[in-house]
């Protein structure tokens, strides 16, 4: 096995291949803990420490001679997904239908969640690569312009991105520092005044939004031929000895990353993939760093479990409605999800929820609204698939 060699793929359109992050020997292909709370089929590779690169890893050629379709194919083969946390395949995002022309590409540097600073360091240290990657995105979707959005509390990142973008006429816009400013629909409205319709996508208002990490990964694929095999993550929290921003190979276990940072400071109370608002709590440190891992947050027990125990009973105070950035009614969504009322969830635009965690954070009874809404989204998706399958079966019979 060689560094950058493809080790997994799918025929599904909404998918992206996986590449080896080391060179070495494949020792097993078996089930292993995964961040989503279940075991998945995983490839185990024993590194030989040589980092021998696959012969497939080479610059693909003159970018200016490539069509938009060829660019998207290279991005797909490079395994690039959204590195802001969603991990949605980038080649799919960069394939808007012809009736939805893209005018603007927004490079998202609004890293607003507490603790996380990986994108900040990336903008300071790889600003030129991010800008060149954004130009690839612009060419792929045929956009007219590109802007980069960075929060005002990151002056060094603003300076670095501004200098890199000046040569190409790319402006850097300073954003107010507030949460959840990095949500793409919120970002679009802040920068352009355009409101993405309920149930819609940014392309519905002529915009594509990509994270700075995604732009850097696209640069590596299109200019170096190197697929996405590592990423920058933040390690933070009072439960780990030393916080850091690290460039980590995909597949490295959380345990190894934490050991590199000096280990846990006592018995950990909670281990989270991502930040404290949108992250996913983990039941083991043996889960691997994946493309969606923006950070590892370790918190001590005394930090987490304070005050009275939660009641989990909605008192209809309306705080979640007041604080929802998407103007939804989280308490209604949580109730419908708990009752398995999938049709009603669709009527209340459950898919517009960005899972920012504001509702759960502000809830006085500590109702697990985000978890309930996630369950609801899965239930709605299952219902849609069932309806589509039934319609297809009926059509075939007729």
SELO-307437 format. One line per 3 residues: their letters; for each residue x, y, z of N, C-alpha, C. Coordinates in steps of 0.001 Angstrom, whole numbers. Atoms other than C-alpha are relative to their C-alpha. Last residue first. Layout:
<recs>
A> X/Y/Z/X/Y/Z/X/Y/Z | ...
</recs>
This chain:
<recs>
XXX> 936/-553/994/-48169/-295/-14757/589/-49/-1402 | 1097/945/161/-46092/-2636/-12627/-979/472/-1070 | -498/1165/744/-42975/-526/-13160/-1098/-1016/-259
XXX> -186/-408/1405/-44811/2635/-12122/469/-1167/-847 | 1330/-136/595/-46035/995/-8899/107/332/-1485 | 539/1339/155/-42511/-137/-7997/-1370/20/-689
XXX> -744/631/1084/-41119/3344/-8639/-553/-1410/-281 | 424/-634/1265/-43837/4940/-6522/699/-649/-1182 | 1350/448/279/-43206/2458/-3688/-493/571/-1315
XXX> -78/1409/403/-39470/3057/-3823/-1374/-524/-373 | -586/46/1345/-39996/6837/-3766/79/-1428/-522 | 996/-533/938/-42370/6602/-789/521/-81/-1431
XXX> 1072/988/85/-39966/4338/1136/-1048/434/-1017 | -507/1141/767/-37006/6588/368/-1086/-1052/-192 | -124/-403/1397/-38966/9623/1528/452/-1161/-872
XXX> 1354/-104/549/-39990/7888/4756/50/374/-1478 | 512/1363/207/-36422/6838/5474/-1378/23/-628 | -726/573/1140/-35212/10414/4924/-479/-1418/-304
XXX> 533/-622/1215/-37921/11788/7233/668/-597/-1239 | 1333/548/220/-36916/9314/9947/-642/559/-1256 | -177/1372/486/-33248/10250/9584/-1355/-641/-283
XXX> -492/-83/1378/-34130/13928/9874/182/-1388/-603 | 1098/-377/884/-36217/13204/12955/417/83/-1452 | 823/1210/161/-33365/11359/14652/-1148/287/-960
XXX> -802/899/843/-31183/14409/14030/-756/-1302/-261 | 142/-468/1377/-33964/16613/15404/804/-859/-955 | 1341/341/474/-34136/14564/18606/-183/409/-1464
XXX> 39/1456/216/-30374/14762/19053/-1359/-437/-522 | -791/298/1201/-30466/18529/18525/-26/-1495/-304 | 713/-341/1232/-33345/18955/20974/782/-369/-1251
XXX> -977/322/1054/-31771/17119/23913/-573/244/-1398 | 604/949/928/-34017/18966/26447/990/-273/-1137 | -1054/811/637/-31777/20706/28954/-577/-1112/-869
XXX> 186/1374/-474/-34763/21939/31013/1008/-964/-609 | -147/73/-1455/-33714/25597/30720/-180/-1407/561 | 1163/646/-617/-33122/25248/26946/177/-131/1512
XXX> 810/-1005/-688/-30472/27775/25814/-1164/-624/770 | -825/-773/-939/-27797/25229/24893/-857/935/842 | -309/860/-1140/-30257/22775/23341/788/763/1064
XXX> 1249/340/-694/-31703/25480/21095/274/-844/1246 | 460/-1154/-783/-28316/26939/20141/-1233/-347/825 | 19/250/-1434/-27000/23502/19120/-490/1150/848
XXX> -987/-874/-639/-25978/24479/15584/54/-187/1508 | -517/732/-1157/-27814/21506/14078/1073/787/736 | -1445/152/233/-28246/23355/10755/689/-684/1174
XXX> -770/-76/-1245/-32038/22870/10803/1475/-256/-295 | -662/-1306/-76/-33416/23510/7319/807/171/1275 | -1279/63/714/-34113/19787/6923/733/1338/-12
XXX> -1041/561/-862/-36778/20014/9649/1366/-21/-687 | -1332/-235/576/-38853/22348/7487/1140/-531/878 | -653/-1029/-812/-42026/22369/9654/1479/168/-376
XXX> 813/-1221/80/-44126/20520/7050/633/1154/766 | -257/-613/1305/-41325/17953/6776/-762/1311/-138 | -1343/-571/-56/-41578/17287/10499/365/675/-1320
XXX> 107/-1313/-632/-45335/16833/10145/1363/675/97 | 662/-899/953/-44758/13990/7687/-95/1414/559 | -942/-420/1040/-42220/12330/10012/-636/975/-998
XXX> 925/-661/940/-44433/12143/13105/813/621/-1142 | -101/673/1300/-42294/9612/15023/-921/581/-1054 | 1242/740/271/-43517/10874/18403/37/-733/-1337
XXX> 170/953/-1088/-40039/11929/19578/-1226/-872/-227 | -987/1060/186/-39503/13541/16186/-173/-1085/1051 | 422/832/1127/-42732/15500/16461/965/-1157/-241
XXX> 1201/747/-404/-41795/16740/19930/-472/-932/-1117 | -371/1042/-950/-38269/17719/18911/-1185/-860/405 | -741/1029/740/-39496/19562/15825/397/-1145/924
XXX> 982/736/793/-42081/21423/17912/692/-1132/-756 | 761/820/-950/-39452/22412/20487/-1080/-812/-711 | -663/1239/-417/-37108/23479/17676/-824/-862/948
XXX> 567/229/-1326/-39504/26009/16127/542/-1317/540 | 814/1206/-146/-37565/27333/13137/-593/-54/1408 | 1412/-369/-212/-36282/30829/12382/-933/-1212/-2
XXX> 714/350/1221/-32975/29534/10967/-1495/280/103 | -438/-867/1103/-30833/31292/13582/-728/-276/-1310 | -284/809/1201/-32883/29664/16399/398/915/-1160
XXX> -1432/90/297/-32514/31848/19509/327/-814/-1240 | -621/-1325/25/-36106/33061/19906/1447/-67/-472 | 516/-692/1191/-37571/29674/18986/693/1352/-159
XXX> -633/649/1163/-35354/27856/21502/-451/679/-1289 | -1375/-485/153/-36379/30335/24193/669/-578/-1240 | -253/-675/1263/-40082/29627/23599/1424/501/-199
XXX> -422/-1370/-312/-40946/28825/27234/311/804/-1255 | 562/-924/988/-42993/25779/26240/368/1463/308 | 943/-842/-747/-42079/23858/29436/-588/1093/-893
XXX> 180/-1332/575/-40412/20984/27535/-1049/772/795 | 1423/-241/246/-39512/18065/29800/-182/1434/-488 | 404/535/1298/-35943/16731/29669/-1482/167/-293
XXX> 1366/502/-141/-35509/17436/33397/-517/-642/-1287 | 994/-463/992/-31729/17868/33456/-1360/-646/217 | 144/914/1129/-29797/17240/36692/-1073/492/-963
XXX> 1036/1001/-191/-29139/20325/38817/-77/-931/-1204 | 1380/-445/-198/-25861/22175/38512/-966/-1160/187 | 183/-1001/-1034/-22619/20933/36998/-1486/336/138
XXX> 1173/307/-812/-21656/17852/35007/-92/958/1185 | 1245/321/700/-19408/18954/32201/-1202/-48/938 | 340/-1086/916/-16431/20739/33738/-1388/-208/-603
XXX> 493/-1115/-807/-16271/18406/36719/-343/1218/-852 | 1340/246/-514/-16062/15471/34336/-566/1164/782 | 41/746/-1249/-13056/16837/32487/-1437/-119/502
XXX> 415/-783/-1164/-13402/17914/28867/-50/-888/1236 | 10/842/-1191/-11626/16586/25763/-302/880/1212 | 201/-773/-1218/-12413/18255/22423/-114/-964/1176
XXX> 205/960/-1084/-11048/16739/19236/-41/805/1285 | -702/-136/-1261/-11375/18937/16171/-283/-1153/932 | -583/-1349/-71/-12551/19407/12617/763/209/1293
XXX> -535/-335/-1320/-13106/15690/12075/666/1366/-35 | 925/-896/-695/-15350/15338/8992/521/448/1364 | 70/-1267/729/-12572/13879/6822/-884/1030/704
XXX> 558/148/1342/-11914/11196/9414/-79/1383/-655 | 174/-1305/635/-9807/10936/12575/-461/-244/-1433 | -1039/-638/807/-10336/7415/13831/-332/1441/-367
XXX> 557/-413/1292/-12430/6138/16768/1082/734/-791 | -547/807/1102/-10307/4428/19436/-621/352/-1346 | -1063/-773/645/-10954/7182/21985/636/-768/-1152
XXX> -1327/584/-78/-14260/5516/22877/999/901/-714 | -2/948/-1102/-17859/6555/23576/1352/-680/167 | -533/1308/357/-17670/9713/21506/35/-925/1217
XXX> -648/666/-1126/-19788/12862/21822/407/-1416/-405 | 617/1277/-344/-20537/14476/18455/779/-649/1135 | -771/1235/11/-19738/18145/17892/-793/-1225/419
XXX> 452/868/1094/-22130/20941/16983/698/-1354/-17 | 1370/-282/423/-21984/23141/20090/-512/-1014/-1024 | 976/272/-1060/-18911/21904/22002/-1452/198/-420
XXX> 68/-994/-1062/-16708/21652/18912/-1101/-304/995 | 502/-1301/405/-15754/18715/16707/10/960/1178 | -555/-256/1321/-15458/15086/17766/-610/1291/-511
XXX> 867/-476/1074/-16193/15194/21488/786/111/-1304 | -883/-85/1157/-14735/13325/24465/-880/289/-1212 | 623/95/1320/-16599/13889/27715/1063/185/-1070
XXX> 1445/-8/-191/-15800/13520/31389/-744/-131/-1310 | 770/-928/838/-12202/12444/30912/-1497/-99/265 | 1079/731/647/-10508/10779/33904/-843/954/-836
XXX> 950/683/-858/-7298/12625/34697/-1055/-734/-807 | -293/-512/-1337/-5529/15109/32472/-1023/-586/958 | 1100/-568/-766/-5682/13036/29288/501/528/1347
XXX> 963/872/-643/-2554/12507/27235/-1109/735/726 | -297/162/-1421/426/14722/26487/-986/-834/773 | 196/-1271/-705/-643/16096/23101/163/-136/1511
XXX> -978/-937/559/822/13131/21200/-70/1347/718 | -1303/378/-570/-1192/10864/23511/1097/943/-486 | -14/-510/-1376/-4317/12793/22499/1302/-360/690
XXX> -111/-1462/69/-3618/12184/18809/99/585/1406 | -1375/-335/403/-2921/8492/19431/206/1513/-63 | -904/348/-1102/-6166/8067/21393/1436/382/-337
XXX> 27/-1112/-947/-8179/9904/18733/994/-246/1135 | 1006/55/-1053/-7075/7211/16311/69/1249/885 | -664/-37/-1303/-5186/8060/13127/-1064/0/1098
XXX> -133/1355/-514/-7283/7031/10116/730/-76/1317 | 1297/639/-164/-6832/10280/8237/211/-1446/424 | 346/948/1066/-3341/11652/8782/-1360/-628/298
XXX> 135/1399/-401/-3220/14606/11167/-399/-862/-1196 | 298/629/1280/-1995/18149/10639/53/-1502/210 | -882/1023/552/-2187/19494/14161/-458/-421/-1384
XXX> 542/237/1328/-3571/22546/15900/984/-909/-714 | -820/-238/1187/-2687/22267/19551/-859/-69/-1250 | 792/-279/1184/-3920/22002/23138/904/315/-1180
XXX> -487/-1100/839/-1686/20370/25701/-894/160/-1216 | -1141/-706/-589/-2566/18153/28679/421/1223/-807 | -1209/435/694/-6052/17133/27528/1150/881/463
XXX> -236/1418/-239/-9196/17276/29690/1219/-550/-706 | -765/162/-1240/-9213/21055/29936/264/-1459/350 | 789/370/-1164/-10199/21292/26292/861/-196/1232
XXX> 214/-1021/-1029/-8454/21396/22929/-807/-568/1161 | 119/803/-1218/-7099/19469/19947/-73/983/1160 | -294/-623/-1283/-7804/21371/16729/-166/-1029/1103
XXX> 1030/53/-1035/-7632/19582/13389/477/754/1240 | -364/-725/-1210/-5716/20036/10125/-1174/-60/975 | 667/-1278/-192/-6337/17370/7481/499/646/1294
XXX> -207/-547/-1341/-4807/14262/5994/-773/1310/111 | -464/1086/-858/-5309/11934/3023/335/479/1408 | 228/-375/-1395/-7261/14132/606/341/-1190/894
XXX> 1379/108/-493/-5739/13263/-2751/-81/384/1472 | 99/705/-1283/-2356/14600/-3905/-1442/-42/484 | 483/1363/230/-2250/15457/-7618/-173/-793/1273
XXX> -1005/985/-399/-78/18458/-6859/-401/-1435/-330 | -1347/-504/275/-1878/21398/-8501/1100/-1008/337 | -127/-559/1354/-5426/20092/-8897/1408/468/-332
XXX> 377/959/1041/-5542/17741/-5885/337/527/-1394 | -939/1123/-35/-3585/19945/-3480/-299/-1018/-1096 | -1307/-426/505/-5538/23048/-4504/966/-1175/-70
XXX> 158/-68/1459/-8829/21206/-3967/1303/450/-648 | -46/1387/478/-7657/20351/-435/-150/-56/-1515 | -1396/438/-70/-6891/24026/239/151/-1430/-516
XXX> -729/-690/1066/-10353/25047/-996/1468/-424/-24 | 388/637/1257/-11947/22397/1240/744/624/-1164 | -695/1279/56/-10008/23692/4227/-307/-754/-1277
XXX> -1387/-273/377/-11212/27236/3501/813/-1296/-90 | -890/-257/-1124/-14827/25989/3578/1440/229/-481 | -935/1077/-342/-16976/26199/466/930/451/1113
XXX> -827/-263/-1180/-20107/28249/-266/884/-1209/266 | -628/1228/-494/-21722/28339/-3731/882/390/1177 | -1202/-28/-829/-24142/31150/-4599/479/-1417/311
XXX> -1180/-259/817/-26749/31856/-7274/1314/21/737 | -194/-1459/51/-29761/32199/-4971/1321/340/-692 | 1286/-604/356/-31053/28640/-5509/74/1526/-55
XXX> 37/-159/1453/-27404/27501/-5514/-1319/613/-476 | -654/-1239/439/-27372/28192/-1777/-43/216/-1505 | -1451/88/-107/-29900/25365/-1264/614/1325/-448
XXX> -854/-253/1153/-33644/25301/-682/1478/-133/313 | -171/1230/758/-35983/23693/1864/914/151/-1190 | 182/1186/-817/-37016/27146/3036/58/-1264/-837
XXX> 1374/391/-359/-35726/29717/588/-37/-1255/849 | 234/1307/605/-32099/30964/754/-1390/-478/418 | 493/1004/-935/-32288/34620/1720/-284/-1299/-748
XXX> 890/995/610/-30138/37030/-252/-387/-1053/1027 | 1386/-373/-233/-28764/40044/1630/-992/-974/-607 | 686/-405/1235/-25389/39420/21/-1406/522/219
XXX> -861/-584/1024/-22827/39030/2793/-758/588/-1181 | -841/-1061/-550/-24986/38475/5881/762/729/-1107 | 867/-1138/-299/-27650/36511/3967/804/1189/535
XXX> 500/-575/1256/-25046/34243/2408/-858/1232/268 | -1103/-711/640/-23290/33657/5730/-465/696/-1276 | -196/-1226/-770/-26522/32719/7482/1061/868/-660
XXX> 1174/-832/280/-27297/30221/4724/80/1334/753 | -49/-582/1336/-23736/28853/4869/-1204/889/-319 | 1039/748/718/-23563/28426/8639/-223/642/-1359
XXX> -555/841/1065/-20268/30084/9622/-1015/-849/-740 | -264/-772/1200/-21934/32931/11545/473/-872/-1165 | -812/817/904/-23316/30521/14153/231/688/-1359
XXX> 344/1386/327/-22236/32163/16479/-1487/-71/-366 | 1158/521/-716/-20909/35700/16463/-296/-1412/-500 | -315/1253/-687/-17767/37563/15487/-1194/-455/815
XXX> 114/-97/-1454/-18938/40180/13000/231/-1363/634 | 1326/305/-543/-17624/39495/9512/-41/263/1495 | -11/230/-1441/-14661/41012/7689/-1426/-156/510
XXX> 1025/-741/-730/-14843/40592/3910/80/-369/1479 | 280/650/-1276/-11732/39529/2014/-961/890/787 | 131/-808/-1211/-11683/40596/-1617/-262/-881/1217
XXX> 922/621/-948/-10389/38463/-4481/-3/807/1294 | 1202/-809/-129/-8856/40473/-7310/-1043/-595/915 | 1057/571/829/-6372/37759/-8200/-1307/788/100
XXX> -495/274/1352/-3177/39421/-6985/-1113/-439/-942 | -146/-1269/720/-4992/40847/-3930/411/-224/-1453 | 1081/-218/952/-6157/37431/-2770/162/1226/-865
XXX> 17/1065/1002/-2892/36359/-1136/-1057/260/-1074 | -1222/-86/800/-2436/39692/653/0/-1038/-1109 | 94/-1201/835/-6044/39748/1810/1214/126/-913
XXX> 909/283/1113/-5841/36153/3033/-113/1192/-942 | -608/1012/861/-2763/36888/5145/-866/-301/-1214 | -1157/-587/679/-4131/40138/6577/607/-984/-983
XXX> 506/-987/956/-7529/38622/7382/1143/601/-808 | 562/758/1118/-5866/35605/8996/-535/940/-1079 | -1130/575/743/-3699/37880/11145/-484/-818/-1195
XXX> -686/-993/840/-6728/39990/12097/1175/-565/-789 | -1164/702/539/-8814/36997/13299/804/944/-908 | -903/304/-1115/-11438/38603/15584/1230/-799/-443
XXX> -843/-1138/-342/-13084/40243/12557/963/-266/1148 | 489/-767/-1141/-14466/36962/11247/1024/1028/466 | -759/318/-1210/-13324/35908/7782/-529/867/1139
XXX> 635/-565/-1194/-15306/35759/4531/727/-486/1243 | -325/793/-1181/-13490/35240/1229/-563/708/1219 | -364/-772/-1177/-15009/36561/-1974/316/-966/1133
XXX> -290/730/-1235/-15075/35055/-5435/240/1013/1108 | -910/-572/-983/-16561/36383/-8682/152/-909/1213 | -540/-1287/420/-18368/35572/-11910/1046/533/969
XXX> 422/-1177/-761/-18995/31898/-11302/679/1265/-515 | 228/-1121/915/-18565/29241/-13979/-463/1262/687 | 1429/-338/0/-19048/26356/-11530/-321/1169/-920
XXX> 836/1205/77/-15703/24597/-12074/-1479/332/-112 | -26/521/1374/-13847/27834/-12864/-947/-1188/-150 | 624/-986/871/-14875/29458/-9579/-82/-511/-1433
XXX> 1437/92/-236/-14006/26307/-7659/-749/948/-929 | 412/1262/626/-10542/26286/-9245/-1512/-178/156 | 74/-291/1437/-10175/29960/-8319/-380/-1246/-796
XXX> 1274/-680/228/-11024/29030/-4726/-181/353/-1471 | 1070/995/0/-8184/26513/-4733/-1350/624/-265 | -114/715/1280/-5762/29253/-5756/-1053/-1094/-99
XXX> 442/-893/1072/-7004/31398/-2868/63/-707/-1344 | 1455/-160/-114/-6722/28548/-358/-524/859/-1143 | 603/1234/497/-3202/27698/-1569/-1524/80/38
XXX> -179/27/1462/-2112/31318/-1142/-639/-1238/-604 | 940/-916/649/-3621/31476/2371/118/-50/-1525 | 173/500/1373/-1768/28392/3580/-970/883/-798
XXX> -1160/719/522/-211/29491/6896/-140/-466/-1453 | -1256/-712/-244/-2555/32188/8207/1150/-650/-769 | 35/-1259/745/-5715/30772/6614/1290/799/178
XXX> -94/319/1428/-4862/27254/7825/17/1284/-831 | -1407/272/302/-4192/28545/11325/197/-296/-1486 | -761/-1224/-249/-7658/30092/11486/1468/-207/-371
XXX> 151/-807/1212/-9226/27003/9924/767/1318/118 | -739/638/1093/-7807/24895/12770/-82/815/-1291 | -838/-1013/638/-8966/27288/15509/796/-569/-1179
XXX> -580/382/1292/-11818/25372/17173/767/1164/-636 | -1143/907/-38/-12302/26039/20901/666/-202/-1358 | -1027/-62/-1048/-15685/27790/20572/1026/-1123/-115
XXX> 296/857/-1152/-17487/27600/17201/1125/84/1032 | 599/-700/-1133/-17102/30652/14957/-240/-881/1214 | -130/1103/-959/-14739/29557/12226/-465/514/1361
XXX> 691/-392/-1241/-15959/32032/9635/-10/-1185/958 | -1003/29/-1057/-13360/31306/6938/-586/415/1331 | 462/-160/-1374/-15934/30366/4306/1147/-162/1000
XXX> -921/860/-730/-14853/30919/723/-186/296/1485 | -417/-509/-1309/-17902/32388/-994/915/-1028/651 | -581/1031/-854/-18322/31732/-4717/457/668/1286
XXX> -964/-319/-1054/-20680/34080/-6539/468/-1249/726 | -625/-1314/161/-22737/34124/-9728/1187/186/935 | -679/-478/-1196/-23764/30492/-10048/712/1323/-305
XXX> -1357/-502/194/-26314/29633/-12710/573/580/1282 | -382/-720/-1211/-29345/27622/-11580/1445/476/-119 | 982/-1065/-238/-31122/26429/-14739/260/774/1288
XXX> -191/-1108/932/-28021/24511/-15798/-969/1160/232 | 714/167/1274/-28159/22314/-12702/123/1254/-853 | 1362/-557/3/-25449/22869/-10071/-682/-246/-1335
XXX> 727/436/1200/-22496/20446/-10090/-1422/547/4 | -461/-801/1134/-19970/21950/-7658/-652/-415/-1318 | 317/-1413/-252/-21864/20648/-4615/364/862/-1198
XXX> 1462/-110/111/-21693/17141/-6078/-424/1454/198 | 318/39/1434/-17936/17399/-6711/-1515/96/-232 | -140/-1312/629/-17529/18549/-3110/-365/-19/-1473
XXX> -912/81/1148/-18895/15397/-1491/37/1295/-806 | 791/264/1205/-20626/16461/1765/940/4/-1200 | -620/1034/833/-18213/16173/4702/-856/-397/-1202
XXX> 1097/770/596/-20507/18210/6989/504/-1156/-847 | 632/905/-954/-17696/19386/9274/-1072/-880/-613 | 546/-797/-1083/-16170/22416/7556/-681/-844/1063
XXX> -784/174/-1224/-14048/20025/5530/-452/917/1128 | 34/-1221/-788/-16577/19640/2717/684/-194/1345 | 1321/-252/-564/-15451/16634/705/59/1301/790
XXX> 236/-1260/-708/-12485/15932/-1548/-1461/116/435 | 685/262/-1267/-11775/12289/-2373/-344/1245/790 | -873/-384/-1105/-9190/13150/-5013/-644/-167/1361
XXX> -1013/1044/-129/-11194/11154/-7559/996/316/1105 | 642/1208/-513/-14123/13524/-6952/1024/-1108/230 | 347/-269/-1397/-11986/16618/-7328/-646/-1224/630
XXX> -1251/41/-765/-10472/15182/-10509/-267/240/1486 | -427/1406/-60/-13946/14463/-11902/1271/-142/821 | 831/688/-997/-15126/17962/-10980/392/-1466/135
XXX> -402/-480/-1324/-12188/19482/-12866/-794/-716/1087 | -1272/653/-320/-12882/17318/-15908/491/424/1378 | 268/1407/-306/-16523/18446/-15907/1264/-751/377
XXX> 543/51/-1353/-15517/22107/-15677/-288/-1436/420 | 1405/-408/-69/-13357/21619/-18757/-464/-64/1451 | 990/960/-477/-9584/21475/-18487/-1399/590/-50
XXX> 463/800/1130/-7171/23480/-20632/-1084/-994/393 | 712/-861/933/-6698/26215/-18033/-522/-750/-1223 | 1358/-252/-473/-5813/23630/-15384/-810/793/-1017
XXX> 315/-1426/73/-2775/22453/-17298/-1465/231/355 | -178/-712/1266/-1939/18935/-16172/-420/1453/97 | 855/484/1088/-2990/16370/-13556/166/732/-1328
XXX> 807/-1126/487/-52/16941/-11176/-799/-398/-1231 | -790/-883/862/1055/13526/-9914/-896/1132/-485 | -44/-1353/-555/-123/11008/-7330/948/850/-830
XXX> 1196/-722/459/-971/7924/-9394/-21/1439/499 | -294/-624/1306/2617/6723/-8869/-1199/743/-582 | 541/735/1135/1644/6180/-5208/366/697/-1316
XXX> 1190/-566/627/3906/7931/-2708/-413/-827/-1211 | -168/149/1451/6295/6073/-433/-1313/390/-681 | 859/-930/738/5748/7470/3053/268/-48/-1507
XXX> -723/-500/1177/8686/5496/4433/-791/1052/-784 | -770/-1195/-304/7470/4888/7987/695/636/-1181 | -1420/365/32/6415/1324/7206/906/1206/263
XXX> -911/-903/703/2876/2044/8337/1433/-521/32 | -1171/-183/-857/697/-907/9328/1018/837/-764 | -1287/-47/700/-2581/-439/7456/1110/232/1016
XXX> -1105/-204/-936/-6013/-1421/8799/1320/-95/-761 | -1257/564/492/-8917/-964/6377/1103/348/989 | -1166/-874/26/-12314/-400/8000/1230/-752/-501
XXX> -1092/740/608/-15826/-1848/7753/1180/930/-240 | 50/38/1461/-17997/186/10104/1203/-791/-519 | -1188/546/643/-18828/-62/13813/-187/-14/-1522
XXX> 124/1398/397/-21444/2249/15239/1317/-465/-598 | 550/833/-1057/-21693/5532/17109/-199/-1453/-371 | 1458/-103/10/-21278/8052/14288/-664/-947/997
XXX> 468/-1139/-791/-17582/8444/15174/-1525/115/73 | 88/-1170/876/-16703/4936/14009/-673/1127/761 | 830/-1122/-463/-15624/1861/15972/135/1227/-894
XXX> -719/-804/-988/-14016/-886/13822/-904/1152/440 | 825/-1005/-672/-15289/-3729/11648/811/720/1070 | 982/487/-967/-12686/-5575/9572/-772/1157/610
XXX> 1178/-754/412/-10182/-5362/6757/-1142/-526/855 | 1355/508/-231/-6836/-6440/8141/-1021/908/-664 | -13/1120/-946/-3048/-6128/7955/-1386/-585/241
XXX> 1374/197/-468/-2640/-3946/4879/-21/-1245/875 | 631/1295/273/1081/-3247/4696/-1421/-37/547 | -208/1117/-909/2820/120/4433/-764/-1242/-437
XXX> -417/1171/776/2610/3576/2939/287/-1125/987 | -1365/465/-263/545/6114/4810/383/-1018/-1062 | -756/-1147/-501/-2628/8197/4373/1435/-359/373
XXX> -916/322/-1091/-4305/5613/2159/790/1235/407 | -1371/284/398/-7122/7009/57/865/-290/1222 | -906/-122/-1143/-10913/7035/434/1386/-443/-441
XXX> -928/1081/-321/-13303/7620/-2463/872/330/1208 | -1362/-400/341/-16187/10113/-2370/940/-1137/393 | -1031/755/-710/-19936/9565/-2332/1358/537/-419
XXX> -339/-787/-1193/-23155/11174/-3524/937/-844/866 | -384/-1346/423/-23126/9572/-6976/429/853/1190 | 1025/-1000/-293/-23094/6008/-5640/498/1389/-386
XXX> 622/-390/1261/-20624/3687/-7390/-1081/1058/208 | 1403/368/112/-18495/3558/-4262/-512/442/-1360 | 781/-816/925/-14805/3703/-3455/-1431/-520/-34
XXX> 1438/218/-104/-12177/2441/-1025/-749/942/-914 | 272/1243/-731/-8415/1978/-853/-1495/-275/153 | 1422/162/-315/-7178/4544/-3381/-235/-1348/675
XXX> 636/1058/790/-3416/5052/-3166/-1457/-170/432 | 830/-568/1061/-2309/8422/-1769/-685/-1033/-868 | 647/-1238/-396/557/6947/261/-771/585/-1180
XX> -788/-1215/136/1315/3443/-975/-806/1226/422 | 847/-1189/0/0/0/0/886/1245/0
</recs>
